[in-house]
């Protein structure tokens, strides 16, 4: 079956990517491959790429509220998802954030881990 990794947080999207990311979140009419440059192909060609931010919440601690996710308010993408991170999908996503985001704070939690890993560009 495999273990899940949860990912949640907020990403402040750069101005030039706000419209595309908003369309992606609100209408799901695009994909990461339509938003990100070719240098992010490792991420968007991964079969689980769109699980970020749309991955079903199979594993989350009880205090994670996922009912309203993902959302795009202004320039801020908020999401909570889980996925099987076999191909290091989360790490590939993190590698692309400098391109599309001004700032981010994300929390990653592997299903069997005792502590989460915090990611930010602060």
C-alpha positions as CSV (number, residue, x, y, z in Angstrom):
1,X,0.0,0.0,0.0
2,X,2.7,2.5,0.9
3,X,3.1,5.4,3.3
4,X,1.9,8.9,2.8
5,X,3.6,12.2,3.3
6,X,1.5,15.2,4.3
7,X,2.3,18.7,3.0
8,X,0.6,21.9,4.0
9,X,1.4,25.6,4.1
10,X,1.2,28.9,2.3
11,X,3.0,30.1,-0.8
12,X,3.1,33.7,-1.9
13,X,3.1,33.6,-5.6
14,X,5.0,36.0,-7.8
15,X,2.9,38.6,-9.7
16,X,3.6,37.1,-13.1
17,X,2.3,33.6,-12.0
18,X,-0.8,34.7,-10.0
19,X,-3.3,34.5,-12.8
20,X,-2.1,31.0,-13.9
21,X,-2.0,29.6,-10.4
22,X,-5.4,31.1,-9.6
23,X,-6.9,29.4,-12.7
24,X,-5.2,26.2,-11.7
25,X,-6.6,26.3,-8.2
26,X,-10.0,27.6,-8.9
27,X,-10.8,25.9,-12.2
28,X,-8.3,23.1,-12.5
29,X,-8.1,23.9,-16.2
30,X,-4.3,23.9,-16.3
31,X,-1.5,21.9,-14.8
32,X,1.9,22.6,-13.4
33,X,3.4,22.0,-16.9
34,X,1.4,25.0,-18.1
35,X,2.7,27.2,-15.3
36,X,6.3,26.2,-14.7
37,X,9.2,26.6,-17.1
38,X,11.0,23.6,-18.7
39,X,13.6,23.7,-16.0
40,X,10.9,22.2,-13.7
41,X,10.2,19.2,-15.9
42,X,11.4,16.8,-13.3
43,X,8.6,18.0,-11.1
44,X,5.7,18.5,-13.5
45,X,6.4,15.2,-15.4
46,X,6.0,13.3,-12.2
47,X,2.7,11.4,-12.2
48,X,2.0,12.7,-8.7
49,X,2.8,16.4,-9.4
50,X,-0.8,17.6,-9.3
51,X,-1.3,15.9,-6.0
52,X,0.3,19.1,-4.9
53,X,-2.0,20.8,-4.0
54,X,-4.9,18.5,-4.9
55,X,-3.8,15.3,-3.2
56,X,-6.5,13.6,-1.2
57,X,-5.9,13.9,2.5
58,X,-5.2,10.2,3.3
59,X,-2.9,11.0,6.2
60,X,-3.0,14.1,8.3
61,X,-2.8,14.7,12.1
62,X,-6.1,15.5,13.6
63,X,-5.2,19.2,14.1
64,X,-4.8,19.8,10.3
65,X,-8.0,21.4,8.8
66,X,-8.1,20.4,5.2
67,X,-11.8,21.1,4.4
68,X,-11.2,24.5,2.7
69,X,-8.0,23.6,0.8
70,X,-6.6,24.5,-1.7
71,X,-7.4,28.2,-1.8
72,X,-6.0,31.2,-3.6
73,X,-6.5,34.5,-1.9
74,X,-4.8,37.3,-3.7
75,X,-1.3,36.2,-4.2
76,X,-1.3,33.5,-1.4
77,X,-1.8,29.8,-2.2
78,X,-2.9,27.8,0.9
79,X,-3.1,24.1,0.7
80,X,-2.9,20.8,2.5
81,X,-2.5,17.5,0.8
82,X,-0.9,14.1,1.0
83,X,0.8,11.9,-1.5
84,X,3.1,8.9,-1.8
85,X,6.4,10.7,-2.2
86,X,8.2,7.8,-3.9
87,X,9.8,9.9,-6.6
88,X,10.7,12.8,-4.3
89,X,7.8,14.8,-5.8
90,X,7.8,17.1,-2.8
91,X,11.5,17.9,-3.1
92,X,11.1,18.5,-6.8
93,X,8.3,20.9,-6.0
94,X,10.4,22.7,-3.4
95,X,13.2,23.1,-6.0
96,X,10.7,25.0,-8.3
97,X,9.3,27.4,-5.7
98,X,12.1,30.0,-6.2
99,X,10.8,30.4,-9.8
100,X,7.1,31.0,-9.0
101,X,7.1,32.2,-5.4
102,X,8.3,35.2,-3.4
103,X,8.0,33.3,-0.1
104,X,6.7,30.1,1.4
105,X,6.3,28.3,4.6
106,X,5.5,24.6,4.3
107,X,5.3,21.7,6.7
108,X,6.1,18.2,5.5
109,X,5.2,15.2,7.7
110,X,5.9,11.6,6.7
111,X,3.3,9.2,8.1
112,X,5.6,7.3,10.4
113,X,7.7,10.3,11.5
114,X,7.5,11.8,15.0
115,X,8.3,15.3,13.8
116,X,7.6,17.4,10.7
117,X,10.1,19.1,8.5
118,X,9.6,22.8,8.0
119,X,10.5,24.4,4.6
120,X,10.7,28.2,4.0
121,X,12.8,30.7,2.2
122,X,13.0,33.0,5.2
